[in-house]
Amino acid sequence: MDKLLYLGMTGAKQTSLAQATNANNLANVSTTGFRADFNSLFAEQIAGAGLPSRSNSVAYEKGIDTNPGSLQHTGRTLDVAVSGDGWFAVQTPDGREAYTRRGDLQLTSDGQLLTGQGHNLLGDGGPIAIPEHSSISIGGDGSISIVPLGQGPDTQIVIDRIRLVSLDASQLEKGEDGLIRQRDGAEGVNDAGLKLVSGALESSNVNAVDSMVRMIQLARRYEMDVKMMSTAGEMADAGASLMRMS
């Protein structure tokens, strides 16, 4: 009975992890540029002596759904979306580089350009800083142009370019901070072919209906695993009772 109990326990554990991932996706259905996570559950045969009759339920590393979200046009100057498979490069609090699709940019009082999550957006020369200006615009190639304060519109100058990079899709992993990195630690490659859509945001790629259906499926699977453990306990009690009678 201990084998049956162990099988039920491993299935319930991995299903619970998958349910937590699915719940996090649903919580971010409205988060700009969010990429859904998923757990792949596999049956893994138990190695060892005896017949190959038992398998555990195993969840391998979480994967990332890289399908793009839909574009929502906002008309806001500092809203930008990556067209294609590229990523924005940002600086994390520890000074390292990470990547995101979140383009709801914010300008601080001291001129720092941040993502909606509060990370410094990187340009060709590091974190982007915007001087005082009367107007600002972001081009399709990521170039940031301003009209200096007190100057006319014919004095528009380019001050920096948003760093757009390509990543190896087979190396993508998401950290607890929600940012994307490459497992091998390599940095993204600057890609001049990537373009931005100004005045628009990319929505989350989470499908709320699919996630709700998956939540129900995982809940039922968890109930089956718990029922298996309960049945194993009942069978063990019945066997012990027969032993006492004999």
N, C-alpha and C positions, 0 to 999 in steps of 0.2 A: 504493500500500500504506500510505502514511502516513495516509490518511483512515481506512482500516479499523483501523489501530493506534490512532488517536485516539479512534474510537468505542468500542473495547474498553476503553481507558484510562479514559474518562469514566464508562462504566458500572461498571467495577470500583471506581472511587473513591467514587461515590455509594452503591453497594451496601455498601461497607465502612463508610461513615458510618451507614447504616441498621442494620447489624449491631451497631455499637457502642451505638446507642440501644436496640436490643432487648436486648442483654446487660445494660445498666444497669437496664432494667425488671425483668429476671429477678433481678438482685441485690437489688432492693427489693421482692420479692414478699411479704416479711413486715414491711415498714416501715409503721407506723401512718399512715393518712391519705395514703399515697403516691398520686400521680396519674401514670399511665403516659404516656410520650412516644411519638410516632411520627413517622416521616419519610414524606412523600408523594413518590414518584418519578414524574416525568412525562417524556414524550418531547417534546423541544423542537427544532423544525426549525432547521437551521443557515441563517442568512441570508447572502446574498451572491450573486455571479455564478454562473451554472450552473443546472442543474435542481434542483428541490426534492426531492432524493432521499436526503438524509442528515439524521438527527436525533440529538441527544445525549440521554443520560439525565441528568436534572437533579433534585436534591432541593431543594425549597423549605424555608422555615423549619420547624423542628420544631413539631408541634402537641401539644396536651395533651388527653388523654382525660379528660373531665370527668364521666364516669359515676361514680356513688357506689360505694364499696366496701360490703361487708356489715357489719352491726353485730355486735360481739362483746360480750356483757354480762360485765363483770368484777366488779361490786359495789364497786369501789374508789371512794372519795369523790372523788378528784381526776382520775378518768377521765371525760372528757366527749366527746360526738360532736355535730357539727352536723347537725340534721335539715333536709334541703333543700339548696339551692344556695349557702348562705352560706359565709363563711370567718372564721377567727380572725385578728385583727390582731395582729402582733408587731413588736417593735422590733429592727432589725438592729444589729450592732456599730457601724456608722457613724451610728447615731441615726435612720435613716430607717424608714419603715413598709413592711412586706411582709405576705404572707398565707399561711396554711397551713390544712390540715384536721387537723393532728396534735393530738390532744387528750389525750395522756398527760402530764398536768401534774405538775410537781415543785416542791416548796417548799424553798428554800434555808434555811440556818441564820439568815440575816438577814431572812427573811420575803419574799424575792422569789419571785414565781410565774413559773416558766419552763415552756416546752414541753419535750418529750422531747429536742428537738434543741438545747436550751440557750438559746433566745431568750426575752426578756422578753415576757410576755403583756400586751397593752394593755387598759386599761379605759377608763371615761369620762374619767378625768383623767390618763391616761398609763400608764406601767408599774405593774402591780398589786403592792402591798406588803401583806402580811398581818400584822397585829399578833399578839402572843402570845395564844393561845387554847386552850381545852380541847376544842373541836370546831369543825368547819367543814363547810359544805354549799354546793352550787351548784345554784341553781334552774333551771327550764326556760327562763327568760327571760335567763339568764346572770348573775343576781344572786348575789353571794358573801356568805354570812352566817356569822357566827362567834358562839360563846359565849365572851366574854372570860375569861381565866384567873382562876379563883377565884370566878366567878359561877355562878348556877344556870341551868338550861336555859331558864327563862322570860325571860332577859335577852338573847336572841339579837338581834343587830343586823346590818344590811346595811352592808357597808363599801365595796363597789364593784360594778361590773357589767362583765362581760366584753364587750369591743367586738366585735360581730358585724356583718359588712358584706356587701353585695352587690357583685359586680364585673361589668363588661361582658365577656361570654363571648368576644366577637370581639377583645378586646384582651389576653387572657391570654398571658403568657409566663413560662417558668420560668428562674430564674437558676442559676448554677453551684452556689449554696448550697442548691438544692432548694426555695427559696421562690418564691411566685407574686407577680407584679407586673403592672401594666398598661403596655402599650407606650407609651401616650400620657403616662405619668407621673402620671396622676390617681390620687388616693386612693380607696379604696372608700367606698361610701355606707352610713352607719349604717342598719340595717334592723330596726325593732322587731318585725317579723313573724317573724323567724328564731327558732328554738327549739333548745334543747340537750337531749340525752338524757344524764342523769347515770348514772354507774356503767357506762358502755359506751364502747367504742372503735370507730372506723371502720377496717376493714382496708384494705390496699392494693387498688386496683381492677385490678391486673395478673392476668391469667389465665395461669397457668403453662403449661398445655397449649397454648394458642394461641401463646404466646411461643416454646415449644420448636418447634412446627411452623414458625413464621415463621423461626426460626433456621436450620432445615434448608433452607427455600426460599431464603433469602438466600445460604446457603453454595453451593447449586447454581447460583444466578444468578452468583455471583462466579466459580465455576469456568468457566462458559460465557464470561464476559468475558475471563478469562485465556487460555482456549483460543482465542478470537478473536485476541488479540494474538500468541499463538504461531503461529497459522495465517498471520497477516500477515507474520511474520518468515520463515516457511518459503517463502511465495510470493515474497517479496523476494529470498531466496537463490536460488530457482529461476530467477527472471528475470535476476539477475546472472550466473548460470552460463550461461544461453543467450546473453547478450551476449558473454561471453568466447569461447564457441564460434564465434560469428559473426565 
